[in-house]
Amino acid sequence: MIEPVGLRARKKRRTRDAIADAAISMFLARGFDQVSVSDIAATAEVSKPTLFRYFPTKEDLILHRFADHSGEAARVVRDRRPDIAPITALHRHFRAGLDRFEPVTGLNDHPEVVAYHRLVFTTPSLAGRLMQYMLDDEDALAAVLGPSIGARLQAAQVIALQRVLARANWQKIVEGRTAHDVQPEAIADADQAFTQMRHGMGGS
């Protein structure tokens, strides 16, 4: 009997989530370099080949949460209303993330989220892999903005801006402040950064 496509997809999703959850729990408890792929496969009760079908590299086991946002900036620009400028759409999207305390904005003080970001930011191989994700996002955004070198520069500025804002928010929380306490500053910082970028882009 052939399984329905929906059921097959749900099973694959459950397997992927089980592997990722096991990996992140082990990384947070023992450190990224102290956990092997074999350890993770055994804990998740899958084979190593199965694990690598879902996550091509060890780094992807933890960075998939960033990968889930892959191409997000490009989608925001592509899906905006015609009367809304790209930078305005991106600004509103980031502000909405701050309003929801989304982890990707750095404005989230759940202990596991804080520990997760610390692991990513302080592990060289993870930081390097994360940079590749950002370069991919930059490429996708530049493709939507247009073929010019100006579009490429704008895309690079947007991705860098979001990274700097998220890291600044996380750093304040690491220093002992709550997300709710940091939120007004995070909003003000985002507004200032996007306003400066908008002026630099000539209002585009």
N, C-alpha and C positions, 0 to 999 in steps of 0.2 A: 504494500500500500504506500502510495506517495504522500508525504506530508504536505499539507497546505502551505503555501508560501509564507503566509502570516505566522504560522506556528514555527516554521523553520527559522524565520527572522527573529522571533522572540527567543528561541533557544540559543541562537548565536549571540544575541544581546545579553542574555543571562550568563553565558559562558564568559563573554568579554568582561562583564561587570565583576564576576567572581574572581577572575584573574587580576583585574586592576585593583579591586578592594584588598585582596590578599597581598599584592605587591606593596601598595601604599602603607598598609598597616605594618608590614615588616620593615620597610624603609624608615618609617617614622620611629619605630622602636629600636632599630639597630644601626641605622645609617645606610646610605645608598651603597657605598663601596663594600659594606660588610655582608650584603645579601646577594646570593648568586641567583641566576635565572633558574637553575635546578631546584634551589630551595623554594622559589615561588611556584614553579610548576608542581612540585610535590604537595605544597600546601593547598593549591587550587585544584589538585587532583586532575591534572591534565598532563599530556606529554609536552616535551620541549618544542617539537615541531608544531603542535597545536598552538602553544603560546605564541610562537613567532609568526603564525598566520594572523594573529590578532594584533600583535605588537612587534614590528620589525626590529626594534632595538630595545635594549634594556632601558634606555632613557625614556622611550615612548611609554613604558609601563607607568611612569608617574606623570609625564607631560601630556597625556591624553586629555587632561582637563583643559589645557590650553588649546590642544588640537580641536576640541569640541567647538571652539570659537574661531576656528580657521576660516578666513575669508569674510569675517563678520563686517569689517569696515567696508569692504567692497559691496557686500549685500546692502548695507545701509544706504550707500550712495546710489546704487542701482535701483533700489526700491523706493526712493524718496519721491515726493510729488514734484512735478516739473517746476513749480514756483518756489521751491526751497533749494537754496544753494548747498553744494556738497558739504562745506565746512559747518554750516548750520545744522544739517542733518546729523553729522558726526558728533557735534557738540551736544545736541539734544539726546542722542543715544547714550553718550557717556554719562550725562547728568541723570538719565533714567536709571542707569546702572548704579550710580551712587545712591539714588533714592531707594533702591532695592537692596543695598548693601551687598552687591554681587562680588564674590571673591576676586573675579578678574580685575576689578577696579582697585584692589588692595584694601578696600574699606569693609573689612569683615573681621570681627574679633573672636570668632569661634576658635577655640584652642587648636583643633586639628587643622584649620585653614591657616592659622598663623604659623604653626609648625611646618606645614606643607610648603608655604612660601619660603620659610627659612631654609629648608632643605634644598629647594630649587635654586635660591639665590646664592647659597654658599657652597654648592657642589659644582666645581668647574665643568665637568662633563655635561651636567644638566643645563647650566647656564649657556654653554655652547650650543647645545641642541635647541634650546629655547630661542636663541638668536636665529637659527635657521627657520623656525616657525614664523618669526617676525619678518624675516626677509621674504618668505612666501606670501605673507599678508601684504607686504609692501608691493610685491609684484602684482598681486590681484587687484589692489586698490589703484595702482598706476594704470592698469589695463582699463579700468572703468573710467578714470578721470580723463584719459586721452593719451595720444601717442607722443606728446612732446616731452622734452627734458624737464619742462616746468611741471608737468603732471608727475613725473618721477620724483622730483624734489618735494612736491606737495605730499605725495604718498609717504615718503620717508619721514617728513616732519610730523605727520599725523601719527604714524606708528611709534615714533620716538616720544612724542608728547604723551601718548597714552601710557607708555612704559614708565616714563618719569613720574607721572602723576600717581600711578598705581604703586610704584616703589616708595614714593614719599608717604602715601597713606599707610602702607604697611609698616614703614619705619616708625611712625608715630604710635601705632598700636603696639609694636614690639617694645617701645619705651614705657608701656604701662597704661596708655590711655584707651578708652573704649571707642568703639566705632561711632556710637552716637555723639560722643564728645568731639571726635575728629571731623564728623560730617560737615559742619558749617565751613570749616577751613578747606576741606576737600572740594566743596562746591565752589568756594571763592577762588581756589587755585585753578580749578578747571575752567571757570568763567574767564579768569585773567589769561590763561594759556591759550584758549581758543580765540579769545578776542585779539590777542597779539598776533596769532597766526592768521586770523581773518584779515587783519590790516596788512600783514605782510603779503597776503595773496591778492591784495587789491580788491577785497570784498568778494572774491569768488567763493 
